[in-house]
Amino acid sequence: MGELQALWSIGREVRGVTGTQQTPVNKAADARDRVHELLHAHRPPVDELSSIDALLVTSELVTNAQRHGGGVAGFSARIAGGLLEVTVTDRSTRHPATAIGREKYGVGGYGWPMIQKLTSCVVIVPTGDGKAITVTVPLRFDGVAD
């Protein structure tokens, strides 16, 4: 199997890269399932706290795309260089907003700061009819010193 094919096959490792198929997801639970499979397949094993952070970020990105971005247009995830990289594409050109400066206890805007806190990098790229948000979540591994 070629490197590119292996990169997108669940459970395969290619020079420290573990990837999952770029398949459509319809809800946050689907995305979490895909990322959970990816994390579970990685060797060395990803520690529990990193897995929780990764699933939380994944869930929030997909939920934001559904609620504020006109729906999920694409989803991909991979592990490379000790980082989980998740990309969610939606159908809105508007960037995520925060609750900062809005009415106290207003609805929405609390997930985006959490995503920024749990990730080491956030990149937003315009697409033809929306945007792609790619984040990297630092991972720690069981049995590996920091």
C-alpha positions in Angstrom: 0.0 0.0 0.0 1.4 3.4 -0.9 2.1 6.1 1.7 -0.8 8.3 0.7 -3.2 5.4 0.8 -1.9 4.3 4.2 -2.1 7.8 5.6 -5.9 7.8 5.2 -6.5 4.2 6.5 -7.7 3.8 10.0 -5.1 2.1 12.2 -2.2 2.3 9.8 1.0 4.1 10.7 3.4 5.7 8.2 6.6 7.1 9.6 4.8 8.3 12.8 1.7 9.5 11.0 -1.7 7.8 11.7 -4.6 9.0 9.6 -8.3 8.5 9.1 -10.4 8.7 6.0 -11.8 12.0 4.9 -15.3 10.9 5.2 -18.4 13.0 5.8 -19.8 13.3 9.2 -23.4 14.3 10.0 -23.1 15.0 13.7 -20.6 15.6 16.4 -20.9 12.0 17.7 -19.8 10.7 14.3 -16.7 12.9 14.3 -15.9 11.9 17.9 -16.2 8.2 16.9 -13.7 8.7 14.1 -11.2 10.6 16.2 -11.6 8.0 19.0 -10.8 5.2 16.6 -7.8 7.2 15.4 -6.5 7.9 18.9 -7.1 4.3 20.0 -5.1 2.9 16.9 -2.1 5.1 17.5 1.1 3.6 19.0 2.4 4.5 21.5 -1.1 4.9 23.1 -2.4 8.4 23.6 -3.0 9.3 27.3 -6.5 9.7 28.6 -6.4 13.5 29.2 -5.1 14.1 25.7 -7.9 11.9 24.3 -10.5 13.9 26.3 -9.2 17.2 25.0 -9.1 15.9 21.5 -12.7 14.6 21.6 -13.9 17.9 23.2 -12.3 20.0 20.5 -13.6 17.8 17.8 -17.1 17.9 19.2 -17.1 21.6 19.5 -15.7 22.2 16.0 -18.4 20.0 14.4 -21.2 21.5 16.6 -20.1 25.0 15.6 -20.2 24.1 11.9 -23.7 22.7 12.3 -25.1 25.6 14.4 -23.3 28.5 12.9 -21.7 27.4 9.6 -24.5 26.1 7.5 -23.6 22.5 8.2 -20.5 20.3 8.0 -19.1 20.2 4.4 -16.0 18.1 5.2 -14.1 16.5 8.0 -10.6 15.0 8.4 -8.3 14.0 11.2 -4.8 12.6 11.5 -2.0 12.3 14.0 1.5 13.5 13.0 4.5 14.6 15.0 2.7 14.2 18.4 -0.2 16.3 17.3 -3.8 15.5 16.4 -4.8 17.6 13.4 -8.5 18.1 12.8 -10.1 20.0 9.9 -13.8 20.8 9.7 -15.1 22.6 6.6 -18.5 24.4 6.7 -20.6 26.5 4.4 -20.2 30.0 6.1 -17.5 32.6 5.5 -18.1 34.1 9.0 -15.3 33.4 11.5 -16.2 32.0 14.9 -17.2 34.6 17.5 -16.8 34.7 21.3 -19.0 35.9 24.1 -16.5 38.6 25.0 -18.1 42.0 25.0 -21.6 40.7 24.6 -24.5 40.6 27.1 -23.7 38.7 30.2 -24.9 35.1 30.1 -25.9 35.4 26.4 -26.3 32.4 24.3 -23.2 31.0 22.4 -19.7 32.1 22.0 -18.2 30.0 24.8 -16.8 27.1 22.8 -14.4 29.0 20.6 -12.2 30.3 23.5 -12.1 26.7 24.8 -10.9 25.4 21.4 -8.2 28.1 21.3 -7.0 27.1 24.8 -6.8 23.4 24.1 -5.1 23.7 20.8 -1.6 24.7 19.8 -2.5 26.1 16.4 -5.7 27.3 14.7 -5.8 28.1 11.0 -8.9 29.3 9.1 -8.8 29.1 5.3 -11.6 30.4 3.1 -13.1 27.9 0.7 -15.2 28.5 -2.4 -18.4 28.6 -0.3 -17.3 28.7 3.3 -14.2 28.0 5.4 -12.0 25.2 6.6 -10.9 25.4 10.2 -7.8 23.3 11.0 -6.6 22.9 14.6 -3.8 20.9 16.2 -4.2 19.4 19.6 -1.0 18.5 21.4 -0.9 14.8 22.5 0.8 13.1 25.3 1.5 9.3 25.2 1.3 6.6 27.8 4.7 5.5 28.9 6.6 8.3 27.1 8.3 11.0 29.1 7.4 14.6 28.3 
